[in-house]
């Protein structure tokens, strides 16, 4: 199979593409300016250089399959909240798949703009699903770990207190080598038996914020329309070399600020956008449906994440010298923000996702032969690969 990636401009919109067995199968990617859409195109270019055996697909004959042709459309080309616009785009491109990367991701702003968050994160996916139902296309919708509330446990708070005490003594926490075993546990709590377990797909969502509620509602709308033909991928703490994300923000602050305070009592797992993109292409090529979780391996706090970003960035000469990174609890951070007139949304204390279902599903018929399995690496290893691209 050959994958041809195209970022569409308003002047490239051509005639409708035929979908017989000898012509490309069209994949539309919404939210072309997002970091995930950029990663999808980047990874697709790598995959396109390899021979893909899709003979295991239920909808193809042995070793005979049409290539994928990709079109990434921005909001001006495809507004997912406009049903008429969606219908026109579908009529023009006649997609076999739609990957929805368009989203309202301003977690704090959503608390005061829930209507807009719901319009983009719930109504938009619903309208896409309705058009997919009419046209026979498949939809892959990207969701968030913030659909879960996370159970606040005393051990996490105690670990935060210990980390703050250690940091006051040493200035900046020192971390081990990033090339750790994929299943290493980076949580500061020495007793993992008292930590919450990572969330599986069957766990009941319990969002704490307007943003989380809008993402959950989007999932529910898509499933209500498409049922078993829908594919939903929940991910966590996404970052990449493109766009606005925690890693890029930290690097900028570390170059310009004398010190930083970073939250220590929210535990999750950073995930590289390129690794998520590879997982998504595997789901599309193999035409899997259902709800899946995906993140890198391991877990950490935002504070640990920031310290590791600095450690690796210095080693790669992206930063010239270290700065003081101070751990702070969520409560204290929220109080400081409120004193500045900023109200923060509630975030889960623990939102680590269990990717076991996805890993076993893809291992059954793995048709994407890539030289390295970046998607199953530890979060430190994924971070190192991304930072090397910036060095």
C-alpha positions, 0 to 999 in steps of 0.5 A: 500500500502506498500512502500519499500525503497532501495538505490541501490549500483552498486552491487545491480542491479538485473534483470528486475522487472515485472510490473503485478498487483501482483508485486511492481511498481518501482519508480526510484529516480535520484540524490541519494546523493541529500538532496531531494532524502535522504528525499524521502527515509526517508519519504517513510520509515515512510509512509511504516508503514501505510495502504494506501487506493488508491482505488480513483486512476483511474488506480486501482480497489477498495482497490487493488493496488501493493506496491511501490518499490523504487530505488535511483540511484546516477550519476554513476548508472544513468547519466541523460545526457546519453541517452544510460545509461538511456535506459539501466537502464529503461530496467533493472528496468522497472519503473512506475515512475521516480522522478528526483532529479538530478540537477545542483544547483550552482547558481553563478557558472552557470553564467560561466558554462551555458553549463553544467547547461543546460546539467544537468537541461534541456537536462537531464530531456528531455532525461528522459522524452523521455525514459518515453514516450517510456516505459509508465513511469511517470515523476515527475521533481523538479524545482525552484522558480528561474524561476521567476524574481520577481518584485523589489518594493520600499517597499522591499528596504525601509523595508531593510533600516529599518531592517539595521537601527534597527540592527545597534541599537540593534545588532541582531534582536529579533524574536517572538516565532516560534510557530506562526499561519501558515499564519503569515507574517514574511516580515518586511514591515508593509503594505502587500498591497504593496508587490508582491503577491506569484507566482501561476502556471499560472504566466509567468516565467522570470528567471534572472540567467543562473541557472533559465533559465536552470531550466525553459528550463528543465520544457519546455523540459519535458512538450514538450515531455510528455504533460499532463503526466508530473508532475513538482513541483517548490519549494523554498529555500530548506534545510534539515539535509542532504547535503549542504544548507543554514541552515547547512551553517549558523550553521557552520558559527555561530560556527566559525565566530564572525559575519555574513552579510546576505542579507535582500532584497530578500524575499522567503520562506524556505522549509524543504526537508522532507515536500517536500518529503511528498508532492511528495509521495502524487502526485505519489501515487495519480498519479497527473500530471501538474505544482505545486508550493510547499513551507512552509507557510509564507515568510521571507528574508534571514536575517530573516531566519538566525536570526531565525536559530540562535534563535532556535539553541540556544534554542535547544543547537545546538549553545552555544551563539549568534553572531552578524548578520548584514543585507546587501542589495543585491547590497552591498553584490554583490559589496563586492563579486566582490571586492574579485573577485567573480561574483554573479548571479542575484536573484529575489527580491521576489520569494514566491510561492503560494501552493494553487493549490497543497493543494486543489488538494491533499485535494480532495483525500488524501490517505496518512494518516500521523499523522501530516501535516508538509507540511502545516506548517509555515516555522518557525515550519518546521525549528524547526522540522528539527533542533530538529532532529539535537539536 
